[in-house]
Structure formats: C-alpha cells, structure tokens
Amino acid sequence: MDPLSALSVAAGVVQFVDFAFRLVSGTREIMKSRSGFACDVNTLDAIARDALGLSGALAASPSLASSNTTLQALVRECKTIADDLLAVLDKLRANEKKKWSCFVAAVRTVWSKGKVDEFVTRLGKVQTQISTHMHFLLLNYMNMQSVQIYALRENAQRLGMEDQNRIVKLRDVVVTRLERLSKEASKTQEDVQRLMESLESNAPKQTTDHPTHSGLSLDLTNYFSRVIKQLAEEQSLMTMNQEFLESLYFSKIKARERKIESAHAKTFGWIFRSSVSDGSKTLSFAQWLREGFGTFWIQGKAGSGKSTLMKFICSHTTTKGLLRVWAGSKRLITAKFFFWNAGTALQKSREGLLRSLLFEILRKCPELIPRVSNNQKAPFLRRGLYSHADDEELWSQEELMEAYRSLVACCDEVDVKFCFFIDGLDEFEEERKTHSDLIETLRILAASQNIKFCVSSRPWTVFSDAFGDDPDRLLKLEDLTRDDIRSYVHEKFNENNQFRLLSTDNPHYAGLIEDITVQAQGVFLWVFLVVRDLLEGFSHSDTIHTMRRRLERFPAELEQFFQHMIDSIPAIYLPHMARTL
C-alpha cells in the first residue's frame, strides 16, 4: 500500500478517535448546542449522525482494501466503537425531554463507570496503535525514498545540475519531524490516563485537552500527507529533468575542451584590459562583455592559440563578472562548445552544438526543462538512463531547433540573459552542409536581444563576410600575442640549466628569445614546436652560431614545418611512419 493511501485511512481513524475523545472529555465545541444551552435531544441527533458518518466513511474508504492487516484491524475496532457509541445515543434519545450538563453525565445513566473507563481505554489503545503503526510506515517509506533521493542527487551532481538540494531538504524535514514524533509518542498513554482520572467524578471538568494533541494527531497526519505528496512530485519532476538532460548529453561532450592546453600563466591577461591596441584600432573585448551585443569574432591563423584563448575566457572569473554587469537584474547563463573536426560527428556538427548549448543551459536552469520539453518527450524515452550508445540518433535537427525556440521564447518572461562561447567554426563538418549553413543556424540562435555570442575561427572569407563588418566586435589574435609569446619563450628557456649557463657566458643566446618572437607571427603552435627543438640544442651545448642555424631551418608556416618534420625522418622509418599516420 502506498504511503498516501495509508495516511488517508489513518487520517480517518485519527479523526474518529479525535471525535470520540471530544465527546467524553466534554469539550464546549461539541457539548453545547448551537443556541448555547446544555446538551439536548437535538444535539444528540447531530452527534449520532456525525458518529455514523465518520465510521461509515472510514469503513468505505477505497484505500482500505489494499491496506495491511494492522490498519484493517484498527478500522474494524473503530467501527465497533462507533456501534457501541450509537447504541448509547439511541437510548439517550429515547428520553427526549431530559437535558444534561455534559455528555459524560448523560452516558453515566446508561453505562457504569467501568464501562466508561473501558470506552476511554479502547480509544487510547486505538490512538496509540495508529500512531505507532503510521510512525513505522513513514520511517520505512522515508528509508526507501532516501536511497532513491540520494541516487537522484548523485546523478544530478554528475550532470552538473544546479539547485537540486530542495528535494533533500524536504526529505530531511520529514525525517526530523518523524524523529521528534518518536520522542513524544510516550506522552499518548499519559494523556489517556490523565483523561480517565478527570472522569472519576460524575461531572468532569470542561477541557479542550485530549490525547490526540500528541502522537499522530489529525493535523500531523494531514501534514505528512501534504509533504509526502510534495516529495513524490519533486522526485517525479527531478527524474523527468534528469532523463531530458541525459538525452542531450553525449559521451564526448567535454572531450575537446579537456584536450586543449590551459593558457600559460602569464599569457592572455591583456584580453580584459579596458582597451587593447593592435596597431590600427582600439579593441575592447571587456567592453563588449560588459555592455555589448551581437557576435564578437576572434580570428586567428591556425595554431595561433584561438582555442586556448577561448578556454581561458570561458573559465576566467573576470568574464563572469563583466557579463553580470551586462545581465543586470536578470539571471546570467553561459554555455560553450568547441568544434573539433578530428572528433566524432557530434563534436563537429550543428546537432552537437545545439545539444551542448541546451544541455549547458538546462543543467543550470532545470526549472526551464518542463517548458522546453513540453513537445519533446520522445527523445529521452528511446534509451535508458546513462546509456549513450546511440548518441547520434536521439535527436533530429528539427526537434533540437524547436526545443531551442521554446527556450528563446521564454527567456524574456523568466528574466534570463545568455552568452555563448563557440570555438573553431572552421572545424565544423557535416554531411551536405557548408559553413554558410552553420552561420545561418547561429543567426537563428541569436534571435533574441538577451542572447549574444563570442565565436572564434580562422580568417576565412565566409566568416569575415558574416562577422567582420564591425571593428568593435573583432579581434585579430596574432597581432596581440607578441608579448605572450616572448614571455612563454623566456620562461621555457630559463627553466633549462644549460641555457642559463650558456647565456651567462654569451649574451647572444638571450637574443634568440626575440628572434623567435618576431618569426612566430603570432602562431603559438609554431613557437611550441620550435622551442622544443631548440631546447634539445641547449642540451648538446650548441654554439650560438649552430642555434641560429637551427632556427633558420624552421619554415615560417606550419604546413611547411610539418613537411620539414616528415622529411627529417630517416628513410628506414618511413614505412612505419606511414602506417602510424
């Protein structure tokens, strides 16, 4: 039997016992007639109808058939008590002209003192049993629910869902209340005994105190009914939200970002300066974050560090701080995606982009999931929880766009602003689709004034035509990284003991740092590869003349450099190299 049904039956039992106790305790609410005079035949008729209605409703409860034997036995006992009470009321109604100052005095004319005491004892026993029984059922239910709740919370943490402690707090409230109830349960018998003592005289004291004020009272039963119903609703909602997020998630969703090297400690700090000069104009990425709109384009050659810069921007606290100024009183949500043409289909397609953005948004705003998923229930029913075997067959392009449009439609209503960071537009690859199709999708995604994008790519014409019109929303990376390259080379060289020794004897070795900085033309990958080879020369104590020859042998462009690396492989290893490639 589910706990809500059990509580429904228990509430009926508690209500009946509460009513019967009020009769024998002589409470003013029941013992006075509507006119305020002492109990008469009209009042007895009302009492008889109430007792009959309560016992009848309890016995006819739809939940009773599925309840356990203990609860059924308690209901039968209540029915017997009701029958006994009705028999007394029938005898009292026979004397229509008689009036009594209290119900107990009237009962004394039909029952002996021992019979009244037995009646009270039976009521106390029922109350104690129902309190103990329901306390056990609730604790057992909460123990089972705790396992499910903590499993849901662990999965929420795995998915990175925010604001998921509400269900745990609700569970803790119920458990705390149950523990307090357990400590107070012993008071029930004391209250029954106190009531019996008050009935020693033929005219008991008027009082509103009776045993149902402790133990599982009617108010407490109703409280547990409400909270358990709320708990069940929260669990159902949390499960649905997690299933929806699981359908958006794919196993390689963070793989590309994790593979990107973190920025060197002393690089890229210039991106947040109030203005950055590239020699021809003044750029302010920080200003765009703080108050700008539309799409900010970071362009750069292959290997210039675009992905490293984008990872640096996304994870930096300054980015969030400036964007919060832009968001104002609205909630700020950021999301990111890194295209990777060497990865899976989802790592380089629009489907992967849309699923990643929706996943990032909804894990941070799970309260928006019901609004986005209203017409999108099919995808997460196609697989079980944690199963990502069919990552690329869960969502269609149309379903994802519909989900995103639903999100955009409600972003104004819920006071949210979004900023998306998308790296490597040039690495987009999708069957029968071009980069122009990707750009069109981005335009649809940016349809709201509460959404803006920061994107990066190589300086291809298709991107220049789409994003290059506004110089205030454009940054050419290789023109701004010279100091970063110099700092990187200086640190790597000075970490080498042999370089420090050689440069002490011959200052011309230090001049290699500036030579590399100039020849790099802003391409970090070229610098990384060159520095690695030159460090080998230091280990052989090469002369400055030999070191300069090493540097001059390196082609200026990456493609030529890679060809140079291949050409330098001994012929005997070429078949093995070909198989490896």
C-alpha positions in Angstrom: 0.0 0.0 0.0 1.4 3.4 -0.9 2.0 5.8 2.0 -0.5 8.4 0.8 -3.3 5.8 0.8 -2.2 4.6 4.2 -2.2 8.1 5.5 -5.7 8.6 4.1 -7.0 5.7 6.1 -5.0 6.8 9.1 -6.5 10.2 8.9 -10.0 8.7 9.1 -9.0 6.7 12.2 -7.4 9.6 13.9 -10.4 11.9 13.1 -12.8 9.3 14.5 -10.8 8.9 17.7 -10.4 12.6 18.0 -14.2 13.0 17.7 -14.9 10.3 20.3 -12.4 11.8 22.8 -14.0 15.2 22.5 -17.3 13.6 23.4 -16.1 12.0 26.6 -13.8 14.9 27.6 -16.8 17.3 27.5 -15.4 19.9 25.1 -17.5 23.0 24.6 -17.5 22.8 20.8 -19.5 19.5 20.9 -21.3 19.6 24.2 -23.0 22.9 23.7 -25.9 23.2 21.2 -26.0 25.9 18.6 -28.1 28.1 20.9 -25.5 27.8 23.6 -27.7 25.8 26.1 -26.9 22.4 27.6 -26.9 19.3 25.5 -30.4 18.2 24.5 -32.0 15.7 22.1 -31.2 17.9 19.0 -27.5 17.8 19.9 -27.7 14.0 20.4 -29.2 13.6 16.9 -26.2 15.7 15.5 -23.8 13.6 17.5 -25.4 10.4 16.2 -25.2 11.5 12.6 -21.6 12.6 12.9 -20.5 9.3 14.5 -22.4 7.3 11.9 -20.9 9.3 9.1 -17.4 9.1 10.3 -17.4 5.4 10.9 -19.2 4.7 7.6 -16.7 6.8 5.6 -13.8 5.1 7.3 -15.1 1.6 6.6 -16.0 2.5 3.0 -12.6 4.1 2.2 -11.3 2.8 -1.2 -7.8 2.6 0.3 -8.9 0.2 3.0 -9.0 -2.9 0.7 -5.3 -2.5 -0.2 -4.2 -1.6 3.4 -2.3 -4.0 5.6 -3.9 -6.2 8.2 -2.9 -3.9 11.1 -4.7 -0.9 9.6 -7.7 -3.0 8.7 -8.0 -4.3 12.3 -7.8 -0.7 13.6 -10.7 0.3 11.2 -12.8 -2.6 12.4 -12.2 -1.6 16.0 -13.3 2.0 15.2 -16.5 0.5 13.6 -17.2 -1.5 16.8 -16.6 1.6 19.0 -18.9 3.6 16.7 -21.6 0.9 17.1 -21.3 1.0 20.9 -21.5 4.8 20.8 -24.6 4.7 18.6 -26.3 2.2 20.9 -25.8 4.7 23.8 -27.1 7.6 21.8 -30.2 5.7 20.8 -31.0 5.1 24.5 -30.4 8.7 25.4 -32.6 9.9 22.6 -35.4 7.9 24.0 -35.8 10.4 26.8 -36.4 13.5 24.6 -37.2 15.8 27.5 -34.1 15.2 29.5 -31.2 17.6 29.4 -27.6 17.0 30.6 -24.9 19.5 31.5 -22.3 17.3 29.8 -22.2 14.2 27.6 -20.4 12.1 30.2 -23.2 12.7 32.8 -25.6 11.5 30.2 -23.6 8.4 29.4 -23.4 7.6 33.2 -27.2 7.0 33.0 -26.6 4.1 30.6 -23.1 3.0 31.3 -21.4 2.2 34.5 -18.1 3.9 35.5 -16.2 0.8 34.5 -17.9 0.8 31.1 -16.9 4.5 30.5 -13.3 3.8 31.6 -13.2 0.8 29.2 -14.5 3.0 26.4 -11.8 5.6 27.0 -9.1 2.9 27.3 -10.2 1.4 23.9 -10.0 4.8 22.3 -6.5 5.4 23.8 -5.4 2.0 22.5 -6.5 2.7 19.0 -4.8 6.0 19.1 -1.5 4.5 20.3 -1.6 1.7 17.8 -2.4 4.0 14.8 0.3 6.4 15.9 2.9 3.6 16.3 1.9 1.9 13.1 1.9 5.0 10.9 5.2 6.1 12.5 6.7 2.8 11.4 5.2 3.0 7.9 6.5 6.5 7.4 10.0 5.7 8.7 10.1 2.7 6.4 8.9 4.7 3.5 11.4 7.5 4.1 14.3 5.0 4.3 13.3 3.6 0.9 12.9 7.1 -0.5 16.2 8.2 0.9 18.0 5.7 -1.3 16.2 7.0 -4.4 16.7 10.6 -3.4 20.4 10.3 -2.9 20.7 8.4 -6.2 19.0 11.3 -7.9 21.2 13.8 -6.2 24.4 11.9 -7.2 23.2 11.8 -10.8 22.4 15.5 -10.6 25.9 16.2 -9.5 27.3 14.0 -12.3 25.3 16.0 -14.8 26.3 19.3 -13.1 22.7 20.2 -12.4 22.3 23.2 -10.1 19.7 23.9 -7.4 19.0 20.2 -6.7 19.1 20.3 -2.9 15.4 21.2 -2.5 14.3 17.5 -2.5 17.0 16.5 0.0 15.9 19.4 2.3 12.3 18.3 2.1 13.3 14.7 2.9 15.3 16.0 6.0 12.3 18.0 7.2 10.1 14.8 7.2 12.7 12.7 8.9 13.3 15.3 11.6 9.6 15.6 12.3 9.3 11.8 12.5 12.2 11.6 15.0 10.6 14.3 17.1 7.3 12.4 16.9 9.0 9.2 18.1 10.3 11.1 21.2 6.8 12.4 22.0 4.9 9.1 21.4 5.2 8.1 25.1 3.0 11.0 26.1 -0.1 9.4 24.5 -0.6 6.9 27.3 0.0 9.6 29.9 -2.7 11.8 28.4 -5.2 8.8 28.3 -4.5 8.2 32.0 -5.0 11.9 32.8 -8.3 11.9 31.0 -9.5 8.8 32.8 -8.6 10.5 36.1 -10.6 13.5 35.1 -13.6 11.3 34.6 -13.5 9.9 38.1 -16.3 12.3 39.1 -19.8 12.4 37.5 -19.2 15.9 36.3 -15.8 16.1 34.6 -14.0 19.4 34.0 -14.6 21.2 30.8 -11.3 21.0 28.9 -10.0 21.1 25.3 -7.1 18.9 26.2 -7.2 15.3 25.0 -4.7 12.7 23.9 -4.8 13.4 20.2 -2.8 16.5 20.8 0.2 14.2 20.9 1.2 11.2 18.9 -0.1 11.1 15.3 -2.7 13.9 15.5 -5.1 14.7 12.8 -3.1 17.9 11.9 0.1 15.9 11.8 -1.4 13.2 9.6 -2.6 15.9 7.2 0.9 17.4 7.3 2.6 14.2 6.4 0.1 13.6 3.6 0.9 17.0 2.1 4.7 16.7 2.4 4.8 13.1 1.1 2.7 14.2 -1.9 5.1 17.1 -2.4 8.1 14.8 -2.1 6.6 12.4 -4.7 6.0 15.3 -7.1 9.6 16.6 -6.6 11.0 13.1 -7.3 8.9 12.7 -10.4 10.0 16.2 -11.7 13.6 15.6 -10.8 13.6 12.2 -12.6 12.0 13.7 -15.7 14.5 16.6 -15.7 17.4 14.2 -15.5 16.1 12.0 -18.2 15.7 15.0 -20.5 19.3 16.2 -19.8 20.6 12.6 -20.4 19.0 12.7 -23.8 21.0 15.9 -24.6 24.2 14.7 -23.1 26.7 12.7 -25.2 29.8 10.9 -24.0 32.4 13.2 -25.7 30.6 16.4 -24.8 33.7 17.8 -22.9 36.4 15.9 -24.7 37.7 18.7 -27.0 37.8 21.3 -24.3 39.7 19.0 -22.0 42.3 18.3 -24.7 43.1 22.0 -25.1 46.1 23.1 -23.2 45.4 25.7 -20.5 46.8 29.1 -21.1 50.4 29.8 -19.9 50.3 31.6 -16.5 51.5 34.9 -18.0 49.5 35.0 -21.2 46.2 36.4 -22.4 45.7 38.7 -19.5 45.5 41.6 -21.9 42.1 40.4 -23.2 40.4 42.0 -20.2 42.1 45.4 -20.4 39.8 48.3 -21.0 41.4 48.8 -24.4 43.9 46.8 -26.5 45.7 48.3 -29.4 46.5 46.1 -32.4 48.4 48.8 -34.2 45.5 50.1 -36.3 42.5 50.4 -34.0 41.4 50.1 -30.4 39.6 46.9 -29.4 37.7 46.3 -26.1 36.6 42.7 -25.6 35.9 43.6 -21.9 33.6 46.4 -23.0 31.7 44.0 -25.3 31.3 41.6 -22.4 30.1 44.4 -20.1 27.6 46.2 -22.4 27.9 44.8 -26.0 25.5 42.9 -28.1 25.5 40.6 -31.2 28.5 38.4 -32.1 32.2 39.1 -31.2 34.6 37.4 -33.6 38.1 36.3 -32.6 40.0 35.4 -35.7 43.5 33.9 -36.0 45.8 31.7 -38.0 46.0 28.0 -37.5 47.9 27.4 -34.3 47.7 31.0 -33.1 46.1 29.9 -29.8 42.4 30.6 -30.5 41.1 27.6 -28.7 43.5 28.2 -25.7 42.2 31.8 -25.5 38.6 30.7 -25.7 39.1 28.2 -22.9 40.9 30.9 -20.9 38.0 33.3 -21.4 35.3 30.8 -20.6 36.8 29.8 -17.3 38.0 33.2 -16.1 36.1 34.8 -13.2 36.5 38.3 -14.9 34.4 37.1 -17.8 31.5 36.2 -15.4 31.9 39.5 -13.5 31.7 41.6 -16.7 28.8 39.6 -18.0 26.9 40.0 -14.8 27.1 43.8 -15.3 25.5 43.2 -18.8 22.8 40.9 -17.3 21.9 43.5 -14.7 19.0 42.3 -12.6 18.4 39.3 -14.9 19.9 35.9 -14.3 23.1 35.2 -16.3 23.6 31.8 -18.1 26.7 31.0 -20.1 27.3 28.0 -22.3 30.2 26.9 -24.6 31.0 24.5 -27.4 34.4 23.6 -29.0 34.1 22.3 -32.6 36.7 19.6 -33.4 36.9 18.2 -36.9 39.1 15.3 -35.7 36.4 14.1 -33.3 33.1 12.3 -33.5 30.1 13.5 -35.6 28.6 15.3 -32.6 31.9 17.1 -31.9 31.8 18.8 -35.3 28.1 19.2 -36.2 25.2 21.5 -35.6 23.4 18.7 -33.7 26.4 18.5 -31.3 26.4 22.3 -31.0 22.7 22.5 -30.2 22.7 19.6 -27.7 25.7 21.0 -25.9 24.2 24.5 -25.6 20.8 23.2 -24.5 22.5 20.8 -22.0 24.6 23.6 -20.5 21.6 26.0 -20.2 19.2 23.5 -18.7 21.6 21.9 -16.2 22.0 25.4 -14.8 18.3 26.3 -15.1 16.5 22.9 -14.6 13.3 24.8 -13.9 13.1 25.6 -17.6 13.1 22.0 -18.7 9.3 21.5 -18.4 8.8 24.5 -20.7 11.3 23.2 -23.2 10.3 19.6 -23.1 6.5 20.1 -23.4 6.5 18.8 -27.0 9.8 16.9 -26.8 9.1 13.8 -24.8 10.1 11.2 -27.3 13.9 11.5 -27.3 14.6 10.5 -23.8 12.3 7.6 -24.0 14.4 6.0 -26.6 17.1 4.8 -24.2 17.7 4.1 -20.6 19.4 6.3 -18.1 23.2 6.6 -18.5 23.1 4.8 -21.9 24.9 6.8 -24.6 25.4 4.0 -27.2 23.2 5.8 -29.8 24.3 9.3 -29.2 23.8 10.5 -32.7 20.3 9.1 -33.2 18.4 10.6 -30.3 17.5 14.0 -31.7 16.7 15.3 -35.1 17.7 18.8 -36.2 14.1 19.9 -36.2 13.5 18.7 -32.6 16.6 20.5 -31.3 15.6 23.7 -33.1 12.1 23.5 -31.7 13.4 23.0 -28.2 15.8 25.9 -28.6 13.0 28.2 -29.9 10.9 27.3 -26.9 13.8 28.3 -24.7 14.3 31.6 -26.5 10.5 32.3 -26.3 10.5 32.1 -22.6 13.8 33.8 -21.8 12.2 37.3 -21.8 9.5 36.0 -19.4 11.9 34.5 -16.9 14.4 37.4 -16.9 17.4 35.4 -18.2 20.3 36.5 -20.4 22.6 34.1 -22.3 26.1 34.4 -23.5 27.5 31.6 -25.7 31.2 30.9 -26.5 31.8 28.8 -29.6 35.3 27.9 -30.7 36.5 26.6 -34.0 33.8 27.5 -36.5 36.2 26.5 -39.3 36.3 22.9 -37.9 32.6 22.5 -38.5 31.9 19.4 -40.6 28.5 18.0 -41.5 27.4 15.9 -44.5 25.9 18.0 -47.3 26.2 21.2 -45.2 28.6 24.1 -45.5 29.9 26.8 -43.2 27.2 29.1 -44.5 24.6 26.7 -43.1 26.4 26.9 -39.7 26.4 30.7 -39.8 22.6 30.7 -40.7 22.0 28.5 -37.7 23.9 30.9 -35.4 21.8 33.8 -36.7 18.7 31.9 -35.6 20.2 31.1 -32.2 20.9 34.8 -31.7 17.4 35.9 -32.5 16.8 37.5 -29.0 18.3 40.7 -27.7 19.0 38.7 -24.5 21.5 36.4 -26.3 25.0 37.1 -27.6 27.9 35.1 -29.0 31.6 35.1 -28.8 33.0 32.9 -31.7 36.5 32.1 -33.0 37.7 30.8 -36.3 40.4 31.1 -38.9 40.1 34.3 -41.0 38.2 32.7 -43.8 36.1 34.8 -46.2 32.8 33.2 -45.2 33.3 34.2 -41.6 34.7 37.7 -42.5 31.6 38.3 -44.5 29.3 37.2 -41.6 31.2 38.8 -38.6 33.8 41.2 -39.9 31.8 44.3 -40.6 32.1 45.8 -37.1 35.7 46.5 -36.0 34.5 47.0 -32.4 33.5 43.3 -32.3 36.6 41.9 -34.0 39.9 40.8 -32.6 42.8 39.5 -34.7 44.7 37.3 -32.4 48.2 37.1 -34.0 48.5 40.9 -33.8 48.1 40.8 -30.0 50.1 37.9 -28.7 53.7 39.0 -29.2 54.2 39.8 -25.5 52.7 36.4 -24.6 55.0 34.6 -26.9 58.0 36.4 -25.6 57.0 35.6 -22.0 56.5 31.9 -22.9 59.8 31.5 -24.6 61.7 33.4 -21.9 60.2 31.2 -19.2 60.8 27.9 -21.1 64.4 28.8 -21.9 65.2 29.9 -18.3 63.9 26.7 -17.0 66.8 25.0 -18.8 70.0 24.9 -16.8 72.2 24.7 -19.9 70.6 27.8 -21.4 71.3 29.7 -18.2 74.9 28.7 -18.2 75.4 29.4 -21.9 73.6 32.8 -21.8 75.8 33.9 -18.8 78.9 33.3 -20.9 77.4 34.6 -24.1 74.6 37.2 -24.0 73.7 36.5 -27.7 71.9 33.3 -26.5 69.3 35.5 -24.9 68.8 37.2 -28.3 67.2 34.0 -29.5 64.1 34.9 -27.5 63.4 38.0 -29.5 64.2 36.3 -32.8 61.6 33.5 -32.1 59.0 36.1 -31.0 59.4 38.0 -34.3 59.4 35.0 -36.6 56.5 33.4 -34.9 54.0 35.8 -36.4 51.6 35.1 -33.5 51.4 31.4 -34.1 51.7 29.7 -30.7 51.9 26.1 -32.1 54.9 27.1 -34.2 56.5 28.6 -31.1 55.9 25.4 -29.1 57.5 23.2 -31.7 60.4 25.5 -32.3 61.2 25.9 -28.6 61.1 22.1 -28.1 63.7 21.6 -30.8 65.9 24.5 -29.6 65.9 23.1 -26.1 67.5 19.9 -27.5 70.3 22.1 -28.9 71.0 23.6 -25.5 71.3 20.1 -24.1 74.1 19.5 -26.6 75.7 22.8 -25.7 75.4 24.0 -29.3 77.2 27.3 -30.1 75.2 30.4 -30.8 76.0 30.1 -34.5 74.6 26.5 -34.5 71.5 27.6 -32.6 70.8 30.3 -35.1 71.2 27.9 -38.0 68.7 25.6 -36.2 66.2 28.5 -36.0 66.7 29.5 -39.6 66.0 25.9 -40.8 62.5 26.0 -39.4 59.9 27.0 -42.1 57.8 30.1 -41.3 54.5 28.4 -42.0 53.1 25.4 -40.1 52.3 23.3 -43.2 55.9 23.7 -44.3 57.2 23.0 -40.8 55.2 19.7 -40.7 56.7 18.8 -44.1 60.1 19.6 -42.7 59.5 17.2 -39.7 58.5 14.4 -42.1 61.5 15.0 -44.4 63.8 14.7 -41.4 62.7 11.2 -40.6 65.3 8.6 -41.7 64.2 6.6 -44.8 64.3 3.3 -42.8 61.4 4.5 -40.6 59.2 5.9 -43.4 57.1 2.7 -43.8 56.4 2.6 -40.1 55.6 6.3 -40.1 53.1 5.8 -42.9 51.4 3.0 -41.1 51.2 5.2 -37.9 49.7 8.1 -39.8 
